Amino acid sequence: MSQKLDSFLSIMMQRDAAAAEREAASQARLDNAFAAMQTATAKLDGLIASMMQREADLDVRDYNRALDLRLACGSGPVEAKFNWMFGHGVTPRTHGKATKSQARFERLQVSLRKFVLWFTDNASATDLSKVFIQFNDAPRVSISGAEIKDFLLNHEDMSQVLESALIRVLRRDESHREPNSQGSTHYVGKEWARKVVAGGSTSACEELFYLRPKIQYNLAACKKVVVSLDMKQEGWASLTIDFRRCITYLIHPNLSGVSPVDVLHHHIDLMKILTQAAQEHMTKHAGAVIPMVEWEYEVALKTEHHMNGPESGFTTAFYSIPKDNQFMIVSPETIGLAKHTFLYSMVRMSYRSTKRKIPQGKRKKVLKRGRDGKFISSLDPEGSGASASDAASSA
């Protein structure tokens, strides 16, 4: 009897031990599930916070773009800062007097007008045969007065040689620019983009990126890289790679009338390749720290920016220069002013090689006759001071 009782008690104890083990295992599973739920909740909270921050950033970006559009259309409460690139009427005169910047702009306009008139109206064939734009360092550039006249009169698009000279002008201007919180801009020619896409050697790409032509500013201070692109049949374009905002803009004037979605879809692979190459160069040679965030790609010029005419190169250069309201809509006359300014700067920069000063021309006089056949007036927009009688006698 006692043996049966001992056996029964042993069985009951085994059952109790097994139940305790099952309860402990169940409690462990519950603890693990609770810990997993806490981890998932923390991740979800982090994801929600990240999404809210991204929405806030997008709201700020949309607000800034809307502000830029209001400034571009002239209907916003904020006045755009005066910039010669925007032409007339951006900032009103104060009590009828020009500001210092406006006075400088107006003097520049007079010099540009005389510069253009000399090439188009006053220069002889012998004068035009001489070289006015010349750079002897690689890549070499040599442009005669006849070529400059063709650019001015025939509205030809920017040539391959002229693009190399333009990169020098932009790099020179950047070296004279005062540093600010936005950082400097590094300009790169089309040859670098062609070499990267073709799979050229790293050393050759690096040389084209920061050595040719020479730069006189600190590459480490650059927060933007502007790359010139020769799209052949599509004309000229450029990429603005912004390391501060982690975004790459495609500036393509000739495709501004096309849907931005289609343009981005067609060029997104090229944008990614050049952006990655620029990131590697800036990290290696400028110590740039690339944020570990998703990079954005956008088309800068929309339908309202559409420009008629073949001068996509100078239009691209105008919109590629960082400035207040960079993508503000401007008139073709403003693009023409930028074109004249670029050519003017190239001739000035070439003085050491050519020893040619900036030519100053005068508009040819137009004489009017009265009904009796006599000269009655002389139109001389440049203000030479000659009277109608003097003009008649000289004629």
Long-range contacts (C-beta under 8 A, 24 or more apart in sequence): 68-325, 68-327, 68-328, 71-325, 71-328, 72-325, 72-327, 72-328, 72-329, 73-329, 80-324, 80-325, 80-328, 81-324, 83-323, 83-324, 84-108, 84-337, 84-341, 85-318, 85-321, 85-323, 85-330, 85-334, 85-337, 85-338, 86-328, 86-330, 86-334, 87-330, 87-331, 87-333, 87-334, 87-337, 108-341, 109-337, 111-344, 111-358, 111-360, 112-337, 112-340, 112-341, 112-344, 113-382, 114-359, 114-360, 114-361, 114-362, 114-382, 115-340, 115-343, 115-344, 115-347, 115-358, 115-359, 115-360, 115-361, 116-152, 116-340, 116-361, 117-361, 117-362, 117-363, 117-382, 118-359, 118-360, 118-361, 119-145, 119-148, 119-149, 119-152, 119-359, 119-361, 120-149, 120-152, 120-153, 120-361, 121-361, 121-362, 121-363, 121-364, 122-359, 122-361, 122-362, 123-149, 123-359, 123-361, 127-359, 130-354, 130-356, 131-354, 132-347, 132-350, 132-354, 132-356, 133-165, 133-343, 133-346, 133-347, 133-350, 133-354, 134-350, 134-353, 134-354, 135-164, 135-165, 135-168, 135-213, 135-349, 135-350, 135-353, 136-353, 137-212, 137-213, 137-214, 138-212, 138-213, 139-164, 139-189, 139-191, 139-212, 139-213, 141-165, 141-168, 143-346, 148-343, 148-347, 151-339, 151-343, 152-340, 152-343, 155-309, 155-310, 155-311, 156-310, 156-311, 157-235, 157-236, 157-310, 157-311, 157-312, 157-313, 158-236, 158-311, 158-312, 158-313, 158-314, 158-317, 160-190, 160-230, 162-313, 163-189, 163-190, 163-228, 163-230, 163-236, 163-313, 164-189, 164-213, 165-346, 166-228, 166-313, 166-317, 166-342, 166-346, 167-213, 167-228, 168-213, 168-346, 168-349, 169-342, 169-345, 169-346, 169-349, 170-226, 170-317, 170-320, 170-321, 171-213, 171-215, 171-216, 171-217, 172-216, 172-345, 172-349, 173-345, 174-217, 175-215, 175-216, 175-217, 179-221, 182-223, 182-224, 182-244, 182-322, 183-221, 183-222, 183-223, 183-224, 183-243, 183-244, 184-217, 184-218, 184-221, 184-222, 184-223, 184-224, 185-222, 185-223, 185-224, 185-225, 185-226, 185-321, 185-322, 186-210, 186-215, 186-219, 186-222, 186-224, 186-225, 186-226, 187-226, 187-228, 187-320, 188-225, 188-226, 188-227, 188-228, 188-278, 189-228, 190-227, 190-228, 190-229, 190-230, 192-227, 193-227, 193-228, 193-229, 193-239, 193-274, 194-230, 196-273, 196-274, 196-277, 197-270, 197-273, 197-274, 205-277, 205-281, 206-281, 206-284, 206-285, 209-278, 209-281, 209-285, 210-281, 210-285, 219-282, 219-285, 219-286, 220-286, 220-287, 220-288, 222-282, 222-286, 224-322, 225-278, 225-282, 226-320, 227-274, 227-278, 228-316, 228-320, 229-270, 235-310, 235-312, 235-313, 236-312, 236-313, 236-315, 236-316, 237-312, 237-316, 238-316, 238-317, 238-319, 238-320, 239-271, 239-274, 239-275, 240-300, 240-320, 240-322, 241-274, 241-275, 241-278, 241-279, 243-279, 243-282, 243-288, 243-290, 246-291, 246-293, 246-294, 246-295, 246-296, 247-295, 247-296, 247-297, 247-298, 248-275, 248-295, 248-296, 248-297, 248-298, 249-298, 249-299, 249-300, 250-297, 250-298, 250-299, 250-300, 251-300, 251-301, 251-316, 251-319, 251-320, 252-299, 252-301, 252-316, 253-301, 253-305, 253-306, 253-307, 253-312, 253-315, 253-316, 253-319, 254-312, 255-301, 256-301, 256-302, 256-303, 256-305, 256-306, 256-307, 257-303, 257-306, 260-298, 260-299, 260-302, 263-299, 264-297, 264-298, 264-299, 268-297, 271-297, 272-297, 300-327, 301-327, 304-329, 305-329, 307-332, 307-335, 308-332, 311-335, 311-336, 311-339, 314-338, 314-339, 314-342, 317-342, 365-391, 367-391, 367-392, 367-395
